[in-house]
Amino acid sequence: MTTHLLAIDVGTLSARAGLFDAAGALLATAAAPITLMRPAEHHATYRMDEIWAAVSQAATACLGKAPQARASVAAIAFDATSSLYLQAEGEPPLDGGGDVIAWMDHRGEAEAAEIDATAHHFLRHVGGAVSPEMNLPKLLWLKRHRPSAFARLTGARDLCDELARRATGIDRHSVCGLACKWPYLPNAAEPWCEDLLGTLGLEGLTALGRLRERPGRVGEVHGPVSEAGATALGVPAGIPVAIGLIDAEAGALGVLGRNFQAEMNQRLPMIGGTSTCYMPFASDERHIPGIWGPFKDAVFAGYWMHEAGQSVSGAALDAVLAHHPASPGPPSAERHAETATAILAILDQEGPAFGARRHVVPDWLGNRAPLGDGRVRALLTGIGEETSRRSFLEAYYAAARALALQTRHIIEHFNGHGFAIDRLALAGGHLHNPLLRRLYRDASGVALVVSDAPEPVLRGTAMVAAVAAGLEPDLFAALAAMAPDERVEHADPAWAQAHDDAYQIYRKLFAIRNEIEAMRIARLEEVGAN
């Protein structure tokens, strides 16, 4: 009987399920929406019960498309955004009935700055500065601003761990989430930075649930599917659920390729969606300013991972569609495709003259890399009073080009600290936007690696399930067995000078914006001191 694997991904706005065979072929998919709540400025939350209902809907619908495969599902694995589930006694602990703080929530910007001021050695593993998107500033904010809610907490888990708990009834943590989003250093004799927690008034945090227990490595068995989990997901009870991982890490697995160990220092996996993550790996420990990591064992046992990113990328293009007066309508996959196609036609006709006055530093929600400052914001130039369709297309193009130019900046930053990246392996929604795809090929400064295999995030999660099922001994073997065929696309030399010029402008604007922001912060500190 053919063996199958069920991969479940919880993204920013939906839950998706994919059914794969042991060779990595995708047989069926289904999705269900989830509601992202915005109860206050800089706040973004979910309701966990709604997320679980969406997971159930997606999983059962996916298996319903291949009912003969239900009995042969050998394992399940979950990935999810790096959102934080808060289990509490009584009512939900967050405004609006929420109990999950979304990855993009920036309520803890002031708390992140306070953590940075401790100069704790943990900061060396997050590029020198904590992001407000990590769990520690969010929890510190909750204790400061909602102390009664914080006092009722009985558990705090990364979303992928909570999904596995609901499927199995077993409370365990993945080292992926702990290493990447908590003050937890897997390489240390005492991994938890208890002294930092004490300095911040968060002593006792690790007593919540099972945070103190040794976490599982990605691909290990979290536990068997419970009867309740089997009913919710439509799978046989008792099959293994894998220790899961963050969605970006799953996407990285989906594009690393069969020969990854040999290419590790040259290949940069990039997962472009609502946000963008860049995730190189190394066999040695490297500390890079402005870059999250190095995280030991975050995906591959014994290897170190870094994570750079753009907190808003696909969402920035959504904003152009949502807010420009000449937009054809609200954001949708169809409107993005239509807009990208229209811009490409103009570029083929007019060349670099199109939109040449407009330039963007694309930090709409802070800069994850290479600056590592969640407080900064975007800078736009060349904006006039025009409200025509052409001005809309120029605005969209400028935002898209800025994402590619900042990608080049991030690659150069990595290469200045031990990497030799010469190829960019693209996954996620950006792969399906023809304008972004051409810009990453032509403006990133490296070759672009793509495959036509659908759903790389789900494929990476299926690899994790294959290890838990015992089909593959480890994740490197799963890559060799399940990675898709791929091809390399090289830059169009006709655009080299134009993109070089645009990149130099971007770097000048980036430096000026940072100087202005430093002046602003210094002035605020001066006023506060007085």
N, C-alpha and C positions, 0 to 999 in steps of 0.2 A: 504494500500500500504506500502511495506517495505521502511523504511527510510535508506538513505545512507549518508556517510560522505566522503568528498574528502580531503585528506592530501597531501601536497606538501612540499618536502624537497629539499633545494638547498645545496649540499655538496661542496667539494673542486673542483671536476672535473665533476660533473653532476647534473642535476635536475631530481628528481624522483617524481612520483605521485602514490598514492595508494587509492583505493576505498574500504571502509569498511562498514560493517553493524553496527547497533547500539550496538551489542554485542562484537564488536572488531574483527570480522572475516574479513580477507583480501580476497577480491573478485577479484581484478585485480591490476596490476602494470605496469608502463612503465617508461622509462628513456630516457634522451637526454643529450649529452655531452656539456660541456662548456669549453672554453679555458682559462687556467691560464697563464697569460703573465709574463715574467721575463725581464722587460726592463733594469734592472741594478742589480748588486749584492745586496742582501738583499731586493730587491723590488719584490712584487708579486701583480698583479692587474688583473682586469676583465673589460669588457665592459658591462654595465647594459643592453643595448638593446639586446645583445646576451644572457644574462642570462634570460631575459623575454621571448625571443623567445624559448629558451630551455624549460622553464616552460610551455609555451603554447603547445609546441610539446608533452611534457610528459603528460600533463593533458588530451589533446584531444585524444592521443593514448590510455591512460588508460581507459577513458570513452568509447572509441571505442570498447574495449574488452567486455563491458557490456552495450550496447546501451540502453537496457530497463531501466537501472538505472539512466540515465541522468536526467529525470524529477523528480526523487525522492531524488536528492541530497539536503540535508537539510542545509548544511553549509560547508564552506571551512576554512581550517587553514593552515598557512605557518610556516615552520621553516627554518632556514638558518644558515650557518656558521656566526660567529661574525665578518663579514666583514663590511666595512664602505662605504656607497654610498655617493658620493659628487655631489650634483646638482650645476651647475654653468651656468652663462651667457656665451654665445659664445661657443668656442670649449671645448672639455673635458679637465678637469684640470690636468690630469696625463699624463706622458710620454706614447707614443704609442697609444694615443687615449683612454686611460682608464679613468674610472670614479668611480671605486670601488677599494678600497685598501683591499686586501685579509687578512684574519685573520693572516696568517703566515708571513706577511710582517714585517721585522725587521729593516726598515730604521731608526726607531726612538730610537735606543739603547742609543745614547748619550743624547737625549732629556729625555728618561726615567730616566737616572742617574741624570739629572738636576732636574727633578720633585722630585726624592727621596731626593735630597739635601735640599728641602724646609722644610722637616720634618713636613709637614702639617698633621693635624689630619685625613684627608681622607686616608692617607697611612695605618692607622690601619685597614681599610676595604679591603686592598689588600695584607695582610700579611706582610706589612712593606716596600714593594717595588713595584713600578709600572712595569708591563710587557710592553715591546715594542709592544706586540700584542694588547694592549688596544688602545682606540681611541685617548686619549689625547696626547701621544707622537707622534702619526702619524700626527695629526693636527698641533702640534707645529713644527714638521719637515717641513710640507708643508708651513707654514707661514715663516719659516726661509729660506728655500731653493727655494721655488717657490712663492714668495710674490705676484706676479701679478695673479697667478692662485688662491691663497687663497683669494685675494681681490674680485674675481668674484664669490665666493661661495654664493649661495642663500639657500642652505639646506644641512644638513648632517644627515644621517639616518642609523641605523643598517639595514642590508640587509633584514631581515624579515619585517621590517616596510615599506621599499620601495616596496617590493612585494605586501603587502596589499594595499599600496597607488595606485599602478598600477591597482589592481583589482577593487578598489572602487572609485578612484579619490579623496579620503579623506586622508589628511595628519595627522596622529596620531603616537604616539610613544608607544612602549611597555615598561612597567616598567622592564621587564626582561633585555632588552638590556641596558637601562639607568643605572640600578643598577649594572650590571656586567661589563660594559665596559666604563663608563663615570664617571667623578667626581660628582656623583649624589647619595645622601644618602636618600632613601625613608623614613627612620625613623626620619629624622631631620625636624624641623619646617620649615627651608629653605633648601630644598634638594640640590640645586645646590651650589657647593663650589665656589661661585663667587670670593671670596678673592684669592683663589688659581689661578683661571683663570687670575685675574688681575696681580698677581705676575709674571705670565709667559708671560704677554703681549697678552693674549687671551681674554681680556675683550670684551664683545659684542658677544662672540661665541653663547651664548644662544638666541641671537636675530635671529639666522638663522632659517628659517621656523617656526615650532611650538614647538621648544625645551622647551620653558618656560611653555607651557601648561601642565596641569596634565596628566601624561601618563595613559594608560589603563592597567588593570591587565590581566594577561594571561587568556584567555577564555571569556573575555568580548567581545562585538560586536564592531569591528573596524568600520564597516559600511556595507551597502548592496553592492552586486556586481553591478557595472555599466553596461551599455549596451556594452561599449567597452571591459570591463573585461569579460563579458559573452561571447562575440565573441571570445576573445583570449583563454579562458579556456574551452569553450564548455559546460557551465552550464547555468541554467536559470538566467536571470537578477533578482536582488532584494533579492536573498538569502543572509544570513549573512556571512561575513568574520570575523573570530575571530582575536582578538589581539593575535599576535603570540609570538614566543620565539626562542632562539638560539637552534641550532640543538642538542648540547650536552644535554641541558635541556629536549628537546623532547625525546631523547634516555633514559634519566633517568626515565621519566614518563613511558616509555615502559617496564621498568624492575623493578619498585618499588614493584609490587605485591599487591594483594588484602588486605593484612593485614598490610600495610605499617605503618599506624599510631602507631600500637602497637610495630613494629620492628624498628622504626625510628633510634634509637641510635645504633642499631646493624648492619644495612644493608648499604652497600656501593655500590651504582650504579656505574658501570664502562662502559663507551662507548669507545670501542677501534676501531679505524679506521686509517686514515692517521695520526692523532694525537689521544691521549687518554685523556679522562676527567673522574675524580672521583668526585661525587657530593653528599655528605651527607647533610641531613637536620636536623634542631634542632628547638625546640620550644623556646630556649633561645639564647641570643647573646653571641657568643664565638669568641675571637680574637686569631688566631693561626699564629705564625710567619711562613713566607714562603708559606702561603696558601691564595689564593684569598678569600675574604669575611671577615666577614659574610655579605650577601646581604639580606636585608629584602624584603619580598614579591616578590622575583625574579621568583618564580613559584607559591607556595601556599601562599595565603593571610595570613599574620600574622606569617609566619614561616621564619626562617633564613636558607640560603643556603651557603655552602662553595664549592669552586671548586679548586681541585688540577689537575695536568695534566702532560703529557709528550708531548712536542710540536711536536716531531717527533717520531712515534712508527711504525705504518705500513709502513710509508715512509722509515724508516731505513731498514726494510727488503726488500723493493723495491730496495734500494740502493745496497744491497748485490747482488741481482739478476742483477742489471744494470751494476755493475762495476767489479765484480770478474771475472778473466780471465777464470775460469772453469764453469761459470754460463751457464745453458742450454739456456738462452736467456733473452730478456727484461721482466720486471715484468708483470705478468698476474695472474689472479685467478688460472688458471690451473697450472702454474709453481710454485706458492706458495704451492698449494696442493700437487703436485708431490714432491717438496723439503721436505715439512713437513713429508710426508709419508715415504720418504727414511730415514730421520733422526730418526724417531720413530722406524723403523726396526733395525737400528744400535744400538739405545739405548736399545732396548729389548735384543739384542745379547751381547753387550759389557758393558752395565751399565754405571756407572758414569765415567769410564775411558775415554769415548769419549769426546773429546774437553776439557779435564780437565785443560789444560794449558792456554786456552784462557779465558780472562775476560774483561768485558766492563762496563764502566759507561756511560749509554745510553743518553747523553745529546747533541745530534747532533745540536740542535737549542736552546741552553740554557736550564736551569732547571726551570720549573714552580714550582715544589714542590719536596722535602720539603725545598730546599734552596731558591727558589724564585729569581733567578738571570739569566736574559736572556742573559748575556754576556758569560757565561761559555760554554765549549764545551766538547765533548765526550773524554773519555780516554780508550784506547785499549791496552791490554798486550798479550804476547804470540804469536806475529805475526812474522812469518819467511818468507823465500823466496818461500815457497811452492805454487804451482799454480795448484795442482791436484784437482780432483773432491772432494776428501775427505777434502781438505783444504777449499773448498767452503762450504761444508756441515757443517764443524766446525765453520766457520765464521757466517753462518746463525744461527746455534744453539746458539752460544755465544751471538749474538744480541738478539735473542728471549728470552733466559734465563735472560738476563740483564733487559729486560722489566718487567718480572715477579718479579725479585728481587727488582727492584725499586718500584714496586707496594707494596711489603711487607714493604719497608721503609716508604712509604707514609701512609700505614695503621697504622704502629707503631706510626708515628708522630700524626695522628689523635687521636689515643687512649691515647696518652700522654696529650691530651688537651680536655678531657671531653667525648669522644666517647668510645664505647665498641664494636667496629666492630668485628664480628665473621663470617660474610658471605659477599661474593663478588658477586654481581649480574651483569653478563656480557652481554653486547649487542654490536652490531656493527660487522664489518668484522672480528675481531679477533675471534669471536665465531665460525667462519667457518674454521679457521686454526687449524687442529688437534694438532699440536705441541704447539701452544700458549695455546690452551684450556687445554692441560695436564699440561703445566708449571704453568698456573694460579691456577690450582687445587692443584698441588704438592708443589709449591715453594712460594706461596703468604702468607702462614701461617694461612689461614682461609679457610672455606668451600666455594665451588663454587656453585652458583645458576644459572641454565640455563633453558631455555625453547626452545622448537622446533618451537615456533611461529615465522614466518618470519617478517622481517622489523620492529624491535622494535622502531626505530626512527619515522617512519611513523605512527605506532600505537599510540605512545605518542601524535603526532600531531593530530591524529583523535580524541583522548580524548579531546583535546582542542576544536576541532570543535563541539564535542558533547555538551559541555557546552554552546558554542555560539548558537547552535541550540535550546537550551532549553530542550534537552533530559536528561541532568543531571544537578543538581543544582550547583555543584562545581567539582573541579578536584579530590577530594578524592572520591566522588561518582562515577565519571567517571572511576577511578581506580578499584573500587569494581565491576563495571559492565563490564569493557572491558579488564582487565589485563589477560594475558594468564596463563594457567596451567604451573607449573614449578617443577623442581626437584633439590635436593641438592646432589652434588658430593663431597666426602671427599678425602683427600690426601692419596696417596699410601705410607704406612709407610716404605716401602723398600727404598724410595728415601729421607727420612727425613734427614739423616745425610749428604748426599751429598749436598743437597740444603742448609742446615745450614752452611756447610763449605763454599760453594760458596757465601752465603750471607755475611759471615764475611769478606771474601776477597773483595767483592763489597764495604762494608762499609769502609774498610781501604783505598781502592783506591779512593773512594768518598772524604774522608777527605784529602788525599794527593793532589788530583786534586784541591780542594778548597784552600788549602794552597798555591799551586803554583799560582793559579789565583789571590789570594790576594797579593802575592809578585809582580806579574806583574802589577796590578793596582796601587799599592803603588809606584812602580818605575816610572810608567807613570806620576803619580801626582807629584812626586819629580822632574822629568824632566820638566814638565809643569810649576812648581813653579819657576824654575830657568830660 
